[in-house]
């Protein structure tokens, strides 16, 4: 099987490495406006050959769109314009509703499968790609019933060979859940980093005193705006709902401290502790 990956960065590169490892593909084309990424992907044996947009799409059995979600919304219809009825297209975007809606009236929309691998890091580019990135993680397929049977089966096989477990849900449900589980985590991390940078003017003090807890909490604040601003934009309403609830919870902690209500503070913490049992299943 020949695969073309549009966007040979962290996610696209990691997928390519894993599918090569599993012998799912014998040839992978890389399509990217970033020439440096393409050269790095070639040198790292992530891709076999660079390709332009049109030729790369026409040469592949499977096209994987791995670009920021605002770009994916624009690129997906263009990709479907070029494919035959025997080719399959999938994306890896962190939001799904806008991408799905961008091709809802396209005559070849059944050749598209909406996919989101629930994995990522604060790093970017093909040099950060890892073949084992997705192992044990959830691979979300959205609105699978709207895709052609053979296209869906192909993508399901790809997801399984990434060593992910498949979760099926609608694009709308996906965007609601990821607003709370993923997108809010990034906003919280950015906000905490900005708080510390505003209040703690001594960089050396931050470096010397930052514990592993602080470092893990602000790790996501290293993530690039090129990826995350489009995600927040595409999932704006759900992110605002999550943000409003988060602000409500912060106000509860603030009120408990202001009123010396330490019993209530303990209740809030004990309630939060319930997450341990959920995440340790």
Secondary structure by P-SEA (a helix, b strand, c coil): cbbbbccccaaaaaaaaaaaaaccccbbbbbcccaaaaaaaaaaccccccccaaaaaaaccbbbbbccaaaaaaaaaaaaacccccbbbbbbcccccccccccccccccccbbbbbccccccccccccccccccccbbbbbcccccccaaaaaaaaaaaaaacbbbbbbcaaaaaaaaacccaaaaaaaaaaaaaaaaccccaaaaaacccaaaaaaaccccccccccaaaaaaaaaaaaaaaaaaaaaaaaaaaaaaacaaaaaaaaaaaaaaaaaaaac
